[in-house]
Amino acid sequence: MSERRIQVLLVDDDHLVRAGLRGLLDGGDIEIAGEAADGAEAVSKVRSLMPDVVCMDVRMPRLDGIQATRQILKHHPEVKVLVLTTFEHDEHVAAALEAGADGFLLKRAAPDSFAESIRTVHRGDSLLFPSSIRSLVKQTTGSATNSGLPDLTEREGEVLRLMAAGLQNAEIAAELCISLETVKTHVVRVLGKLQVRDRTQAVICAYRSGFVPLG
């Protein structure tokens, strides 16, 4: 029996963008389950289609991608959201990440990047670009708050810093010379202590608290 394909919902108010993404993505291990032209339609389509990954535009009529992401993840936390944006330093992207999006990708990215990005968030890794995350945090806060974090063990702190550097679990395991399962355990504990949904929010929290320098 063949392995289940990754089910993807495309959300963008530009039908040409959706058509282009469908042409790029539909095939192999990825299947386009449906499309939506705004956030309200996306919320409805997620309810009926239950996709694995939502490719979400940010700026849309009726309901924008930020509010749509928040509503989707409130009721379907298992769904992964990948934000698509035209501008790398769009303040709306920071809000979408705080709403729970698993990462973001520029619409002008290389074609192969789209499929690989979907696979990345589908397997549970966040799609982080450290310099962009720092810029987004600076735009929305001005500077770190130095508010500190809940008590992390030394190893948990190391894992969080490497997450902020953009490393995925396998890379963290290699860097710290520990097993992949041990890394996963530390990540889960960090998320629990920070009371955040995912790695992206943990990294934003690390920057905003001053635990990881913005410079």
C-alpha positions in Angstrom: 0.0 0.0 0.0 1.4 3.4 -1.0 2.2 6.0 1.7 -0.3 8.7 2.2 0.5 11.9 0.3 0.9 15.2 2.2 -2.5 17.0 1.9 -2.1 20.8 1.2 -4.6 23.6 1.2 -3.5 26.7 -0.8 -4.8 30.0 0.5 -4.3 33.2 -1.5 -6.6 35.9 -2.9 -4.7 35.8 -6.3 -5.9 32.9 -8.4 -2.8 33.1 -10.5 -0.6 32.6 -7.5 -2.7 29.6 -6.5 -2.6 28.2 -10.0 1.2 28.6 -10.0 1.6 26.9 -6.6 -0.7 24.0 -7.7 1.5 23.5 -10.8 4.6 23.5 -8.7 3.4 21.3 -5.8 0.7 18.8 -7.0 2.5 15.5 -7.6 4.9 13.1 -6.0 4.4 13.0 -2.2 2.3 16.2 -2.2 -1.4 16.5 -3.1 -3.3 19.8 -3.3 -6.5 19.0 -1.3 -8.1 22.4 -2.1 -7.9 26.1 -2.5 -9.3 29.2 -0.7 -9.4 32.8 -1.8 -9.4 34.4 1.7 -9.0 33.6 5.4 -12.7 32.9 6.1 -12.8 30.4 3.3 -9.6 28.8 4.5 -11.1 28.3 8.0 -14.1 26.5 6.4 -12.0 24.4 4.0 -9.7 23.2 6.9 -12.8 22.1 8.7 -14.1 20.1 5.8 -10.8 18.9 4.2 -8.5 18.5 7.2 -5.3 19.1 5.3 -1.9 18.4 6.8 -0.4 21.8 5.7 -1.9 25.1 4.9 0.0 27.5 2.6 -1.3 30.8 3.9 -1.1 34.3 2.3 -1.1 37.1 4.9 -2.8 40.0 3.3 -6.3 39.0 2.1 -9.8 40.5 2.2 -12.6 39.5 4.7 -10.3 37.6 7.0 -6.5 38.0 6.8 -4.0 35.2 7.2 -3.2 36.1 10.8 -6.7 35.8 12.1 -7.3 32.7 9.9 -4.2 31.0 11.3 -5.3 31.8 14.9 -8.8 30.4 14.2 -7.5 27.3 12.4 -5.0 26.4 15.1 -7.4 27.0 17.9 -9.7 24.2 16.7 -7.1 22.1 14.7 -3.7 22.4 16.5 -2.4 19.4 14.5 -2.6 21.4 11.2 0.7 23.0 10.1 0.6 26.5 8.7 3.3 27.8 6.3 3.0 31.6 5.7 3.7 32.9 2.2 4.8 36.5 1.9 6.1 38.9 -0.7 8.3 40.9 1.6 10.9 39.3 3.9 10.5 41.9 6.7 6.7 42.2 6.7 5.4 43.0 10.2 2.4 40.9 9.4 4.6 37.8 9.3 5.7 38.3 12.9 2.0 38.4 13.9 1.3 35.3 11.9 4.2 33.5 13.6 2.9 34.5 17.0 -0.5 33.3 16.0 1.1 29.8 15.6 2.3 29.6 12.0 5.2 27.1 11.7 7.3 29.2 9.5 7.3 31.5 6.4 8.6 31.4 2.9 9.0 34.2 0.3 6.8 33.9 -2.8 9.9 34.6 -4.9 11.8 31.6 -3.4 13.2 29.0 -5.7 10.6 26.5 -7.0 12.1 23.6 -5.2 11.9 25.4 -1.9 8.2 25.3 -1.8 7.9 21.5 -1.8 10.8 21.1 0.6 9.3 23.7 3.0 6.0 21.8 3.1 7.9 18.6 3.9 9.8 20.4 6.6 6.8 21.7 8.5 4.8 18.5 7.9 7.4 16.4 9.7 7.3 18.8 12.7 10.3 21.1 12.1 9.7 24.8 11.9 10.9 26.7 8.9 13.1 29.4 10.6 15.4 32.0 9.0 17.3 33.4 12.0 18.2 36.8 10.5 14.6 37.3 9.4 13.1 36.3 12.8 15.5 38.7 14.5 14.4 41.5 12.2 10.7 40.7 12.8 11.2 40.7 16.5 13.0 44.0 16.4 10.3 45.6 14.3 7.6 44.6 16.8 9.3 45.1 20.1 12.2 47.5 19.4 14.6 45.6 21.6 14.7 42.6 23.9 12.8 42.9 27.2 15.3 41.0 29.3 12.3 39.5 31.1 14.1 36.2 31.4 12.7 32.7 30.8 11.3 30.0 33.0 14.1 27.9 34.5 15.7 25.8 31.8 18.4 23.2 32.4 21.8 23.9 30.8 21.0 21.3 28.1 17.6 22.8 27.4 19.2 26.2 27.0 21.7 24.8 24.6 18.9 23.2 22.5 16.9 26.5 22.5 19.9 28.5 21.3 20.5 26.0 18.5 16.9 26.2 17.6 17.2 30.0 17.4 20.2 29.5 15.1 17.9 27.7 12.7 19.1 24.1 13.3 16.7 21.3 13.0 16.5 18.3 15.3 19.0 16.1 13.5 21.5 19.0 13.2 21.1 19.7 16.9 21.7 16.1 17.7 24.9 16.1 15.7 26.1 19.4 17.2 25.5 18.2 20.8 26.5 14.6 20.2 23.3 13.2 21.6 20.5 11.1 20.0 17.7 12.4 17.9 15.2 11.1 20.5 16.9 13.0 23.3 16.8 16.2 21.2 13.0 15.7 20.7 12.6 15.2 24.4 14.4 18.4 25.2 12.4 20.3 22.6 9.1 19.1 24.1 10.3 20.2 27.6 11.4 23.6 26.3 8.0 24.2 24.7 6.2 23.1 27.8 8.2 25.4 30.1 7.8 28.4 27.8 4.1 27.5 27.3 4.3 27.9 23.5 2.8 25.8 20.7 5.9 25.2 18.6 9.6 25.9 17.9 8.9 29.1 16.1 7.1 30.7 19.1 9.9 29.3 21.3 12.5 31.1 19.3 10.5 34.4 19.2 10.2 34.1 23.0 13.9 33.5 23.4 14.7 36.7 21.4 12.1 38.8 23.1 13.2 37.7 26.6 16.9 38.5 25.9 17.9 34.8 26.4 19.2 34.8 22.8 20.8 38.2 21.8 19.1 40.1 18.9 22.4 41.4 17.7 
